[in-house]
Amino acid sequence: MTSPTDAARPGISIRRLEPADEEAVLELLAVTLGWDIDDRHRQLFSWKHRLNLFGVSPGWVAEDESGLAGFRTLMRWEFISDGSIIRAARAVDTATAPHAQGRGVFRALTMRAVSDLTDEGVACIFNTPNTNSAPGYLSMGWQAIGRLPVSFRPSRPGTLAKLPGARAAGDLWSLPGCTGEDAAEVLAAADEVVQLLSSASAETQHADRISTNKTVSFLQWRYGQCPVGYRIWLGGASIAEGMVVFRLRRRGSAVEAVIADAVFPSDASARYIRRTCRHLLRESGADYAVALGSSRPQGWLPLGGRGPLLTWRPLEWSRGVPGLPSWKLGTGDIELF
């Protein structure tokens, strides 16, 4: 069925993505986003959009007389607030074929997605657009919530000299063979992870905060199955004593430790958490560590104004606009490649 957003673009039709479209979509992503058409990128696409714990990603394609003109998909997501599950979606991969640039393909695809997801009862869409795409989203009803706080810790004073070279884009793929333990192997101990999550719940869930619905299954998908490659540093001899999920990657001339997640018992002291992160950084050989989130351990330095811009669009949402303090998001909630 044709929607008003389809009819508003002469010569372009929009329909839902079908499995048979995937190879053409991967080729379009290679042309527009620089993906390689190889096993790693196919695995990454499948992990994001087929294996996602929260459900298969809905997708849409635009077609014209030349064939595929554009692609748009959103990842299904779940937040939890005051014990209630919020069905959400995250605007991620989108591409317009070079021959269709300037014909409103991005807008038409996105507004069709908004219409369909509203009909499905999805509460909201969120994302962290770059400076090029943010104005387009804001013009379609998205609202700027604010920049997520980001902080870093140098491994030693001498590494500060490398920071100017770290302004380049970070590598997609993690460095192999780093310290710590394989994330999939650690998270396979489901009972122990459940115990840790239960003991951490008093610290990680607040009645007035919106956070990702993190379960053992979520952590196994997010970090254990992700082909980018994550490691886990245990705070002590067992999972119950806490863990830090991280990965090492190159960013310009520096080696960066990305702290994706940290889960500690609610009674863990600030000193204990700080010491765990310090040991991880020292043993990893990274030049510095970086993390998103409002909590900043002692010794970590803020990078004011450098965090990603969080934007949000209500769909089936009856509450007011959630301001930045309402969101409890970390690196692992945002870093989705």
C-alpha positions in Angstrom: 0.0 0.0 0.0 1.3 3.4 -0.9 1.6 6.0 1.9 1.6 9.8 1.6 5.4 9.8 2.1 5.8 7.5 -0.9 3.6 9.6 -3.2 5.4 12.8 -2.2 8.5 11.6 -4.1 7.8 11.3 -7.9 9.4 8.3 -9.5 10.4 6.7 -6.1 8.5 3.9 -4.4 9.1 2.7 -0.9 8.4 -0.8 0.5 9.5 -3.0 3.4 12.8 -4.7 3.2 12.7 -8.4 2.1 15.4 -11.1 2.7 16.2 -11.1 -1.0 17.2 -7.4 -0.8 20.1 -8.0 1.5 23.0 -8.5 -1.0 22.0 -5.4 -2.9 21.7 -3.5 0.4 25.2 -4.6 1.5 26.6 -3.4 -1.9 24.9 0.0 -1.3 26.4 0.2 2.2 29.8 -0.5 0.7 29.4 2.3 -1.8 28.0 4.9 0.6 29.4 4.0 4.1 32.7 2.3 3.1 31.7 -1.2 4.2 33.6 -4.2 2.7 31.5 -6.9 1.2 33.2 -9.6 3.2 32.3 -12.2 5.9 33.1 -9.8 8.8 30.7 -7.1 7.5 28.0 -9.7 6.7 28.4 -11.0 10.3 28.1 -7.5 11.6 25.0 -6.8 9.6 23.4 -10.1 10.8 24.3 -9.5 14.4 22.8 -6.0 14.4 19.7 -6.7 12.4 18.9 -10.4 12.5 20.2 -11.7 15.8 19.3 -8.7 18.0 17.8 -9.9 21.3 15.1 -7.3 21.0 13.9 -8.5 17.6 14.7 -8.4 13.9 15.3 -4.8 12.7 12.5 -3.4 10.5 13.8 -2.1 7.2 12.7 -0.2 4.2 14.0 0.3 0.6 13.4 3.0 -1.9 13.3 2.1 -5.6 13.3 4.1 -8.8 13.7 3.4 -12.5 17.4 2.4 -11.9 16.7 0.0 -9.1 17.7 0.4 -5.5 17.7 4.1 -4.6 18.0 3.9 -0.8 17.9 1.9 2.4 16.8 2.6 6.0 16.7 0.4 9.0 16.2 0.9 12.8 17.3 -1.5 15.5 14.7 -2.6 18.0 15.6 -1.7 21.5 14.2 -1.9 25.0 14.5 0.5 27.9 13.4 0.1 31.4 12.1 2.8 33.7 10.4 2.4 37.1 10.1 -1.3 36.4 8.3 -0.8 33.1 9.6 -1.9 29.7 9.7 0.8 27.0 9.7 -0.5 23.4 12.0 1.7 21.4 14.0 1.7 18.2 17.4 3.2 17.3 17.9 4.9 13.9 21.1 3.3 12.6 22.0 2.3 9.0 20.7 4.5 6.2 22.1 5.0 2.7 21.1 6.8 -0.5 22.4 5.6 -3.9 24.6 8.2 -5.6 22.3 8.5 -8.5 19.3 9.3 -6.2 21.0 12.0 -4.1 19.0 15.2 -3.6 15.6 13.5 -4.3 14.4 13.3 -0.7 15.1 9.6 -0.3 16.4 9.8 3.2 13.5 11.8 4.4 10.9 9.6 2.7 12.4 6.4 4.1 12.6 7.8 7.6 9.1 9.2 7.7 7.8 5.9 6.4 9.6 4.2 9.2 8.1 6.6 11.7 4.6 5.9 10.4 5.0 2.1 10.5 6.6 2.0 13.9 3.9 4.2 15.4 1.3 1.8 14.0 3.3 -1.0 15.8 3.1 0.8 19.1 6.8 1.6 19.5 7.2 4.3 22.1 10.1 6.3 20.7 13.1 6.4 18.5 16.6 7.5 19.6 19.9 7.9 18.0 23.2 9.9 18.0 23.4 11.5 14.6 26.6 13.2 13.3 26.8 16.9 12.4 25.8 16.2 8.8 22.6 14.2 9.5 21.4 15.9 12.7 19.7 18.8 11.0 17.7 16.4 8.8 16.5 14.5 11.9 15.6 17.7 13.7 13.5 18.8 10.8 11.5 15.5 11.0 10.4 15.9 14.6 13.5 14.7 16.5 14.5 16.7 19.5 18.0 17.3 20.8 18.3 16.0 24.3 21.9 17.0 24.8 25.5 15.7 24.6 26.2 12.6 26.6 29.1 13.1 29.0 32.4 11.4 28.1 35.5 11.1 30.2 38.9 9.6 29.8 41.9 8.5 31.8 45.5 8.5 30.5 47.5 5.4 31.4 50.5 7.5 32.4 51.4 11.2 32.1 53.5 10.6 29.0 50.6 9.4 27.0 48.9 12.8 27.0 51.2 13.8 24.2 49.4 11.2 22.0 46.0 12.7 22.5 46.1 15.2 19.6 46.8 12.2 17.3 43.8 10.5 18.7 41.3 12.9 17.2 41.1 10.7 14.1 38.2 8.3 13.7 38.7 5.1 15.7 39.1 1.7 13.9 35.9 -0.4 13.6 37.6 -3.7 14.5 39.2 -4.3 17.9 42.8 -5.2 18.3 43.2 -9.0 18.7 44.8 -10.9 21.6 44.6 -8.2 24.2 44.4 -8.8 28.0 41.4 -9.8 29.9 39.1 -12.7 29.1 36.9 -13.6 26.1 33.5 -12.0 26.7 31.5 -14.9 25.3 33.2 -17.4 27.7 32.7 -15.2 30.8 29.0 -14.4 29.9 28.3 -18.1 29.3 28.3 -18.5 33.1 24.8 -17.3 33.2 24.0 -18.1 36.8 26.9 -16.0 38.0 26.1 -13.1 35.7 22.5 -13.2 37.0 23.8 -13.0 40.6 26.0 -10.0 39.7 23.1 -8.2 37.9 20.8 -8.8 40.8 23.4 -7.4 43.3 24.0 -4.4 41.0 20.3 -3.6 40.4 20.0 -1.2 43.3 22.8 0.9 41.7 21.9 0.6 38.1 18.1 1.0 38.1 16.3 4.2 39.3 12.6 5.0 39.2 13.2 8.2 37.4 15.9 7.0 34.9 15.7 5.5 31.5 18.3 2.7 31.0 18.7 -0.2 28.6 16.9 -3.4 29.7 20.1 -5.4 30.5 19.7 -9.1 31.1 22.1 -12.0 30.8 20.7 -12.7 27.3 21.3 -9.0 26.3 24.9 -9.0 27.6 25.5 -12.3 25.7 24.2 -10.9 22.5 25.7 -7.4 22.9 29.2 -8.4 23.9 29.5 -12.2 23.5 28.2 -12.4 20.0 29.3 -9.1 18.5 31.9 -9.8 15.8 33.8 -6.5 16.6 35.4 -8.3 19.6 35.0 -7.5 23.3 37.0 -8.6 26.4 36.1 -8.7 30.0 38.2 -7.7 33.0 37.1 -9.3 36.2 37.2 -7.2 39.4 38.3 -10.1 41.5 38.4 -13.9 41.4 34.8 -14.3 40.4 32.2 -12.7 38.2 30.2 -11.8 41.4 32.9 -9.3 42.3 32.2 -7.2 39.3 33.4 -6.9 35.7 34.4 -4.3 33.1 33.5 -4.9 29.4 36.1 -3.3 27.1 37.9 -3.4 23.8 41.1 -2.1 22.4 41.2 -0.3 19.1 43.5 2.1 17.2 42.6 5.7 17.0 45.2 7.6 15.0 48.6 7.1 16.6 47.0 6.0 19.9 45.7 2.7 21.3 42.3 3.4 23.0 40.6 1.3 25.6 36.9 1.6 25.1 35.0 0.9 28.3 31.7 -0.4 27.0 30.1 -1.5 30.3 30.9 -1.9 34.0 28.8 -3.9 36.4 29.7 -4.0 40.1 27.8 -5.0 43.2 25.9 -2.1 44.7 28.1 -2.3 47.8 31.4 -2.1 45.9 33.4 0.9 47.0 34.5 3.7 44.7 38.0 2.8 45.6 37.6 -0.8 44.5 36.0 0.2 41.2 38.7 2.8 40.6 41.4 0.2 41.3 39.9 -2.3 38.9 39.8 0.2 36.1 43.3 1.3 36.8 44.6 -2.3 36.7 42.8 -2.9 33.4 44.3 0.1 31.8 47.8 -0.7 33.0 47.7 -4.3 31.9 46.1 -3.6 28.5 48.9 -1.4 27.3 46.4 1.2 26.0 47.4 4.9 26.0 44.2 5.9 27.6 40.7 4.7 28.4 37.4 6.4 27.4 33.8 5.9 28.5 30.4 7.5 28.2 28.2 8.0 31.2 27.4 10.5 34.0 29.4 8.5 36.6 33.1 9.5 36.5 35.5 7.7 38.8 38.2 9.7 40.5 41.2 10.3 38.3 39.1 10.4 35.1 38.9 13.7 33.2 35.8 15.1 31.5 35.9 15.8 27.8 33.4 18.7 27.8 31.3 19.0 24.7 32.9 16.0 23.0 30.2 13.4 23.6 27.7 12.3 21.0 24.5 14.3 20.7 21.5 12.2 21.9 18.3 12.9 19.9 14.9 11.5 20.4 11.5 11.3 18.7 8.3 10.4 20.5 5.9 7.9 18.8 3.4 6.2 21.1 4.7 8.3 24.0 2.4 10.1 26.5 5.0 11.5 29.0 7.0 14.7 28.7 10.3 15.0 27.0 12.9 13.1 29.0 15.8 15.5 29.7 19.4 14.5 29.6 19.6 13.7 33.4 16.8 11.1 32.8 19.0 8.9 30.6 21.4 6.4 32.1 23.4 5.4 29.0 26.9 4.1 28.7 29.3 3.4 25.8 27.7 0.0 25.1 24.3 1.5 24.6 25.6 3.9 22.0 28.5 2.2 20.3 26.7 0.1 17.7 28.8 0.6 14.6 
